[in-house]
Amino acid sequence: MSGKLYIIPIPISETDPKKVLSEYTINTANRLRFFVVEKIKTSRQFLRKIDKSFPIDESVFYELNKHNQYAFEDEVIQKLLQGNDVGLMSESGYPGIADPGSGVVKKAHQKNINVVSLIGPSSIFLALATSGLNGQGFVFNGYLPKTESERIKKIKSLNQQVKQNDFAQIFIETPYRNQAMFNDLIKHSFDETLLTIAEDITGKQEWIKTKPIKEWRKQKKLLPKIPCVFILGC
């Protein structure tokens, strides 16, 4: 019988794993000895955080690269087909959602291997749930363009989409560009468009607010260089 591929969520802030992960998730991660990970170092730190005596040296880690390529994927699939359970982890949050991991999951499905999702945090869905915006219809846009002109064009397009279909438009940004993103949003969005900013979700600096763009303009907020989720809606 084949093993199972477990999708293991990781805390998205510096917080006690027991606060955001179920006991079953922690226990499952603790018993596995094969892992596909985004970064070996941070994965080892997480496993030692949930169990100080976790046998790191007895475990095998396959590291993803930034291009989401899997030179080791055939070996991982073979481990699964031989009956070994394997865990998939990103650096934080939920693998495969704004994080690498979909490739190995897709390959597992092709080989008729069971994929099991474990309970844990996703900043994208937590931000949406606390935003007050449309949770029945939404689009996750990933990262907006890096260049200013293309980013502004995209922001204007998202505003039009919100106005046309009321879908919440979710996106993220690299922390050091948070302020530039905010400045472009308040400058190039409609007055009545609602903007949610969700900072450091589940962390000590958690801060989530939804206001019309015209109100954000008055506040002139300074965004910290920490993980943020942005949502446009109406």
TORGUGU-630916 format. One record per residue (C-alpha): residue number from 1; residue in three letters; x, y, z. Coordinates in steps of 0.2 Angstrom, whole numbers, plus 5000, padded with zeros to 4 digits. Example, Ala and Ser with C-alpha at 12.3 -4.5 7.8 and 13.67 -1.06 7.14 Angstrom:
BEGIN
<site num="1" residu="ALA" X="5062" Y="4978" Z="5039"/>
<site num="2" residu="SER" X="5068" Y="4995" Z="5036"/>
END
This chain:
BEGIN
<site num="1" residu="MET" X="5000" Y="5000" Z="5000"/>
<site num="2" residu="SER" X="5006" Y="5017" Z="4996"/>
<site num="3" residu="GLY" X="5011" Y="5030" Z="5009"/>
<site num="4" residu="LYS" X="5002" Y="5047" Z="5010"/>
<site num="5" residu="LEU" X="5008" Y="5064" Z="5006"/>
<site num="6" residu="TYR" X="5003" Y="5076" Z="5020"/>
<site num="7" residu="ILE" X="5002" Y="5094" Z="5017"/>
<site num="8" residu="ILE" X="5009" Y="5102" Z="5033"/>
<site num="9" residu="PRO" X="5005" Y="5120" Z="5037"/>
<site num="10" residu="ILE" X="5018" Y="5130" Z="5047"/>
<site num="11" residu="PRO" X="5014" Y="5145" Z="5059"/>
<site num="12" residu="ILE" X="5015" Y="5161" Z="5049"/>
<site num="13" residu="SER" X="5022" Y="5171" Z="5063"/>
<site num="14" residu="GLU" X="5033" Y="5169" Z="5078"/>
<site num="15" residu="THR" X="5021" Y="5161" Z="5089"/>
<site num="16" residu="ASP" X="5018" Y="5145" Z="5099"/>
<site num="17" residu="PRO" X="5014" Y="5131" Z="5086"/>
<site num="18" residu="LYS" X="5001" Y="5124" Z="5098"/>
<site num="19" residu="LYS" X="4991" Y="5141" Z="5096"/>
<site num="20" residu="VAL" X="4988" Y="5139" Z="5078"/>
<site num="21" residu="LEU" X="4991" Y="5120" Z="5074"/>
<site num="22" residu="SER" X="4979" Y="5106" Z="5079"/>
<site num="23" residu="GLU" X="4986" Y="5092" Z="5090"/>
<site num="24" residu="TYR" X="4984" Y="5080" Z="5075"/>
<site num="25" residu="THR" X="4994" Y="5091" Z="5064"/>
<site num="26" residu="ILE" X="5008" Y="5092" Z="5076"/>
<site num="27" residu="ASN" X="5008" Y="5073" Z="5080"/>
<site num="28" residu="THR" X="5008" Y="5069" Z="5062"/>
<site num="29" residu="ALA" X="5023" Y="5080" Z="5058"/>
<site num="30" residu="ASN" X="5031" Y="5073" Z="5073"/>
<site num="31" residu="ARG" X="5030" Y="5055" Z="5067"/>
<site num="32" residu="LEU" X="5036" Y="5058" Z="5049"/>
<site num="33" residu="ARG" X="5054" Y="5055" Z="5043"/>
<site num="34" residu="PHE" X="5053" Y="5060" Z="5025"/>
<site num="35" residu="PHE" X="5050" Y="5079" Z="5020"/>
<site num="36" residu="VAL" X="5048" Y="5089" Z="5005"/>
<site num="37" residu="VAL" X="5052" Y="5107" Z="5011"/>
<site num="38" residu="GLU" X="5055" Y="5125" Z="5005"/>
<site num="39" residu="LYS" X="5070" Y="5127" Z="5016"/>
<site num="40" residu="ILE" X="5079" Y="5113" Z="5026"/>
<site num="41" residu="LYS" X="5085" Y="5125" Z="5039"/>
<site num="42" residu="THR" X="5068" Y="5132" Z="5044"/>
<site num="43" residu="SER" X="5060" Y="5115" Z="5042"/>
<site num="44" residu="ARG" X="5072" Y="5108" Z="5055"/>
<site num="45" residu="GLN" X="5069" Y="5123" Z="5067"/>
<site num="46" residu="PHE" X="5050" Y="5120" Z="5066"/>
<site num="47" residu="LEU" X="5051" Y="5101" Z="5069"/>
<site num="48" residu="ARG" X="5063" Y="5105" Z="5084"/>
<site num="49" residu="LYS" X="5050" Y="5118" Z="5090"/>
<site num="50" residu="ILE" X="5036" Y="5105" Z="5091"/>
<site num="51" residu="ASP" X="5047" Y="5092" Z="5099"/>
<site num="52" residu="LYS" X="5065" Y="5096" Z="5106"/>
<site num="53" residu="SER" X="5070" Y="5078" Z="5104"/>
<site num="54" residu="PHE" X="5064" Y="5076" Z="5086"/>
<site num="55" residu="PRO" X="5077" Y="5065" Z="5077"/>
<site num="56" residu="ILE" X="5083" Y="5077" Z="5063"/>
<site num="57" residu="ASP" X="5098" Y="5066" Z="5059"/>
<site num="58" residu="GLU" X="5086" Y="5051" Z="5056"/>
<site num="59" residu="SER" X="5075" Y="5061" Z="5044"/>
<site num="60" residu="VAL" X="5077" Y="5065" Z="5025"/>
<site num="61" residu="PHE" X="5074" Y="5082" Z="5018"/>
<site num="62" residu="TYR" X="5071" Y="5086" Z="4999"/>
<site num="63" residu="GLU" X="5073" Y="5105" Z="4996"/>
<site num="64" residu="LEU" X="5062" Y="5114" Z="4983"/>
<site num="65" residu="ASN" X="5071" Y="5128" Z="4974"/>
<site num="66" residu="LYS" X="5064" Y="5145" Z="4970"/>
<site num="67" residu="HIS" X="5058" Y="5140" Z="4953"/>
<site num="68" residu="ASN" X="5047" Y="5126" Z="4960"/>
<site num="69" residu="GLN" X="5057" Y="5113" Z="4951"/>
<site num="70" residu="TYR" X="5059" Y="5095" Z="4958"/>
<site num="71" residu="ALA" X="5074" Y="5086" Z="4953"/>
<site num="72" residu="PHE" X="5071" Y="5074" Z="4967"/>
<site num="73" residu="GLU" X="5052" Y="5071" Z="4963"/>
<site num="74" residu="ASP" X="5054" Y="5053" Z="4956"/>
<site num="75" residu="GLU" X="5063" Y="5048" Z="4972"/>
<site num="76" residu="VAL" X="5050" Y="5056" Z="4983"/>
<site num="77" residu="ILE" X="5036" Y="5047" Z="4973"/>
<site num="78" residu="GLN" X="5046" Y="5030" Z="4975"/>
<site num="79" residu="LYS" X="5046" Y="5033" Z="4994"/>
<site num="80" residu="LEU" X="5028" Y="5035" Z="4994"/>
<site num="81" residu="LEU" X="5024" Y="5020" Z="4983"/>
<site num="82" residu="GLN" X="5035" Y="5010" Z="4994"/>
<site num="83" residu="GLY" X="5023" Y="5014" Z="5009"/>
<site num="84" residu="ASN" X="5032" Y="5029" Z="5017"/>
<site num="85" residu="ASP" X="5022" Y="5044" Z="5022"/>
<site num="86" residu="VAL" X="5030" Y="5061" Z="5017"/>
<site num="87" residu="GLY" X="5027" Y="5078" Z="5023"/>
<site num="88" residu="LEU" X="5026" Y="5094" Z="5012"/>
<site num="89" residu="MET" X="5031" Y="5110" Z="5021"/>
<site num="90" residu="SER" X="5034" Y="5128" Z="5016"/>
<site num="91" residu="GLU" X="5043" Y="5141" Z="5026"/>
<site num="92" residu="SER" X="5027" Y="5147" Z="5033"/>
<site num="93" residu="GLY" X="5008" Y="5146" Z="5030"/>
<site num="94" residu="TYR" X="5000" Y="5133" Z="5019"/>
<site num="95" residu="PRO" X="5011" Y="5124" Z="5005"/>
<site num="96" residu="GLY" X="5004" Y="5126" Z="4988"/>
<site num="97" residu="ILE" X="4995" Y="5142" Z="4992"/>
<site num="98" residu="ALA" X="5006" Y="5157" Z="4987"/>
<site num="99" residu="ASP" X="5020" Y="5145" Z="4991"/>
<site num="100" residu="PRO" X="5029" Y="5131" Z="4982"/>
<site num="101" residu="GLY" X="5023" Y="5113" Z="4983"/>
<site num="102" residu="SER" X="5010" Y="5111" Z="4970"/>
<site num="103" residu="GLY" X="5021" Y="5101" Z="4958"/>
<site num="104" residu="VAL" X="5024" Y="5086" Z="4970"/>
<site num="105" residu="VAL" X="5006" Y="5086" Z="4975"/>
<site num="106" residu="LYS" X="5001" Y="5085" Z="4956"/>
<site num="107" residu="LYS" X="5013" Y="5071" Z="4953"/>
<site num="108" residu="ALA" X="5006" Y="5062" Z="4968"/>
<site num="109" residu="HIS" X="4989" Y="5063" Z="4961"/>
<site num="110" residu="GLN" X="4995" Y="5056" Z="4944"/>
<site num="111" residu="LYS" X="5002" Y="5041" Z="4954"/>
<site num="112" residu="ASN" X="4985" Y="5039" Z="4963"/>
<site num="113" residu="ILE" X="4994" Y="5043" Z="4980"/>
<site num="114" residu="ASN" X="4983" Y="5050" Z="4993"/>
<site num="115" residu="VAL" X="4986" Y="5068" Z="4998"/>
<site num="116" residu="VAL" X="4980" Y="5073" Z="5015"/>
<site num="117" residu="SER" X="4978" Y="5092" Z="5020"/>
<site num="118" residu="LEU" X="4981" Y="5095" Z="5039"/>
<site num="119" residu="ILE" X="4973" Y="5109" Z="5048"/>
<site num="120" residu="GLY" X="4983" Y="5125" Z="5050"/>
<site num="121" residu="PRO" X="4985" Y="5144" Z="5046"/>
<site num="122" residu="SER" X="4984" Y="5152" Z="5029"/>
<site num="123" residu="SER" X="4986" Y="5171" Z="5030"/>
<site num="124" residu="ILE" X="4976" Y="5173" Z="5014"/>
<site num="125" residu="PHE" X="4960" Y="5165" Z="5020"/>
<site num="126" residu="LEU" X="4962" Y="5172" Z="5038"/>
<site num="127" residu="ALA" X="4964" Y="5190" Z="5031"/>
<site num="128" residu="LEU" X="4948" Y="5187" Z="5020"/>
<site num="129" residu="ALA" X="4938" Y="5180" Z="5034"/>
<site num="130" residu="THR" X="4942" Y="5195" Z="5045"/>
<site num="131" residu="SER" X="4940" Y="5208" Z="5031"/>
<site num="132" residu="GLY" X="4921" Y="5210" Z="5030"/>
<site num="133" residu="LEU" X="4923" Y="5209" Z="5011"/>
<site num="134" residu="ASN" X="4916" Y="5196" Z="4999"/>
<site num="135" residu="GLY" X="4920" Y="5178" Z="5005"/>
<site num="136" residu="GLN" X="4908" Y="5171" Z="4992"/>
<site num="137" residu="GLY" X="4917" Y="5177" Z="4977"/>
<site num="138" residu="PHE" X="4936" Y="5182" Z="4978"/>
<site num="139" residu="VAL" X="4952" Y="5181" Z="4967"/>
<site num="140" residu="PHE" X="4969" Y="5178" Z="4974"/>
<site num="141" residu="ASN" X="4981" Y="5188" Z="4963"/>
<site num="142" residu="GLY" X="4998" Y="5183" Z="4971"/>
<site num="143" residu="TYR" X="5011" Y="5197" Z="4969"/>
<site num="144" residu="LEU" X="5007" Y="5212" Z="4959"/>
<site num="145" residu="PRO" X="5020" Y="5218" Z="4946"/>
<site num="146" residu="LYS" X="5036" Y="5225" Z="4953"/>
<site num="147" residu="THR" X="5038" Y="5239" Z="4940"/>
<site num="148" residu="GLU" X="5028" Y="5255" Z="4946"/>
<site num="149" residu="SER" X="5020" Y="5257" Z="4929"/>
<site num="150" residu="GLU" X="5014" Y="5239" Z="4928"/>
<site num="151" residu="ARG" X="5009" Y="5239" Z="4946"/>
<site num="152" residu="ILE" X="4998" Y="5255" Z="4944"/>
<site num="153" residu="LYS" X="4990" Y="5247" Z="4929"/>
<site num="154" residu="LYS" X="4985" Y="5232" Z="4938"/>
<site num="155" residu="ILE" X="4979" Y="5242" Z="4953"/>
<site num="156" residu="LYS" X="4967" Y="5251" Z="4941"/>
<site num="157" residu="SER" X="4961" Y="5235" Z="4933"/>
<site num="158" residu="LEU" X="4958" Y="5227" Z="4951"/>
<site num="159" residu="ASN" X="4947" Y="5242" Z="4955"/>
<site num="160" residu="GLN" X="4937" Y="5240" Z="4939"/>
<site num="161" residu="GLN" X="4934" Y="5222" Z="4943"/>
<site num="162" residu="VAL" X="4929" Y="5226" Z="4961"/>
<site num="163" residu="LYS" X="4916" Y="5238" Z="4954"/>
<site num="164" residu="GLN" X="4910" Y="5226" Z="4941"/>
<site num="165" residu="ASN" X="4907" Y="5210" Z="4950"/>
<site num="166" residu="ASP" X="4910" Y="5214" Z="4969"/>
<site num="167" residu="PHE" X="4924" Y="5200" Z="4970"/>
<site num="168" residu="ALA" X="4937" Y="5203" Z="4983"/>
<site num="169" residu="GLN" X="4954" Y="5205" Z="4976"/>
<site num="170" residu="ILE" X="4967" Y="5198" Z="4987"/>
<site num="171" residu="PHE" X="4986" Y="5200" Z="4984"/>
<site num="172" residu="ILE" X="5002" Y="5201" Z="4994"/>
<site num="173" residu="GLU" X="5019" Y="5210" Z="4993"/>
<site num="174" residu="THR" X="5037" Y="5208" Z="4999"/>
<site num="175" residu="PRO" X="5038" Y="5217" Z="5016"/>
<site num="176" residu="TYR" X="5051" Y="5230" Z="5011"/>
<site num="177" residu="ARG" X="5039" Y="5236" Z="4997"/>
<site num="178" residu="ASN" X="5023" Y="5237" Z="5008"/>
<site num="179" residu="GLN" X="5024" Y="5256" Z="5009"/>
<site num="180" residu="ALA" X="5026" Y="5258" Z="4990"/>
<site num="181" residu="MET" X="5011" Y="5247" Z="4987"/>
<site num="182" residu="PHE" X="5000" Y="5256" Z="5000"/>
<site num="183" residu="ASN" X="5005" Y="5273" Z="4992"/>
<site num="184" residu="ASP" X="5000" Y="5267" Z="4975"/>
<site num="185" residu="LEU" X="4984" Y="5259" Z="4981"/>
<site num="186" residu="ILE" X="4978" Y="5276" Z="4989"/>
<site num="187" residu="LYS" X="4983" Y="5286" Z="4974"/>
<site num="188" residu="HIS" X="4976" Y="5275" Z="4960"/>
<site num="189" residu="SER" X="4960" Y="5267" Z="4968"/>
<site num="190" residu="PHE" X="4943" Y="5274" Z="4968"/>
<site num="191" residu="ASP" X="4937" Y="5284" Z="4984"/>
<site num="192" residu="GLU" X="4924" Y="5271" Z="4988"/>
<site num="193" residu="THR" X="4934" Y="5256" Z="4985"/>
<site num="194" residu="LEU" X="4937" Y="5247" Z="5002"/>
<site num="195" residu="LEU" X="4955" Y="5242" Z="5006"/>
<site num="196" residu="THR" X="4959" Y="5229" Z="5020"/>
<site num="197" residu="ILE" X="4977" Y="5229" Z="5027"/>
<site num="198" residu="ALA" X="4981" Y="5213" Z="5037"/>
<site num="199" residu="GLU" X="4998" Y="5214" Z="5046"/>
<site num="200" residu="ASP" X="5007" Y="5200" Z="5055"/>
<site num="201" residu="ILE" X="4992" Y="5188" Z="5056"/>
<site num="202" residu="THR" X="4992" Y="5177" Z="5071"/>
<site num="203" residu="GLY" X="5008" Y="5187" Z="5077"/>
<site num="204" residu="LYS" X="5011" Y="5199" Z="5091"/>
<site num="205" residu="GLN" X="5009" Y="5214" Z="5079"/>
<site num="206" residu="GLU" X="4993" Y="5208" Z="5071"/>
<site num="207" residu="TRP" X="4983" Y="5222" Z="5065"/>
<site num="208" residu="ILE" X="4969" Y="5221" Z="5053"/>
<site num="209" residu="LYS" X="4958" Y="5235" Z="5046"/>
<site num="210" residu="THR" X="4946" Y="5238" Z="5032"/>
<site num="211" residu="LYS" X="4942" Y="5256" Z="5027"/>
<site num="212" residu="PRO" X="4937" Y="5266" Z="5011"/>
<site num="213" residu="ILE" X="4952" Y="5272" Z="5001"/>
<site num="214" residu="LYS" X="4946" Y="5290" Z="5005"/>
<site num="215" residu="GLU" X="4948" Y="5286" Z="5023"/>
<site num="216" residu="TRP" X="4965" Y="5278" Z="5021"/>
<site num="217" residu="ARG" X="4971" Y="5294" Z="5012"/>
<site num="218" residu="LYS" X="4968" Y="5304" Z="5028"/>
<site num="219" residu="GLN" X="4977" Y="5292" Z="5039"/>
<site num="220" residu="LYS" X="4993" Y="5292" Z="5029"/>
<site num="221" residu="LYS" X="4998" Y="5275" Z="5037"/>
<site num="222" residu="LEU" X="5016" Y="5270" Z="5038"/>
<site num="223" residu="LEU" X="5017" Y="5251" Z="5035"/>
<site num="224" residu="PRO" X="5030" Y="5241" Z="5044"/>
<site num="225" residu="LYS" X="5041" Y="5229" Z="5035"/>
<site num="226" residu="ILE" X="5032" Y="5213" Z="5040"/>
<site num="227" residu="PRO" X="5021" Y="5201" Z="5031"/>
<site num="228" residu="CYS" X="5005" Y="5210" Z="5025"/>
<site num="229" residu="VAL" X="4990" Y="5204" Z="5015"/>
<site num="230" residu="PHE" X="4980" Y="5217" Z="5005"/>
<site num="231" residu="ILE" X="4962" Y="5215" Z="4999"/>
<site num="232" residu="LEU" X="4952" Y="5227" Z="4988"/>
<site num="233" residu="GLY" X="4933" Y="5226" Z="4989"/>
<site num="234" residu="CYS" X="4916" Y="5235" Z="4990"/>
END
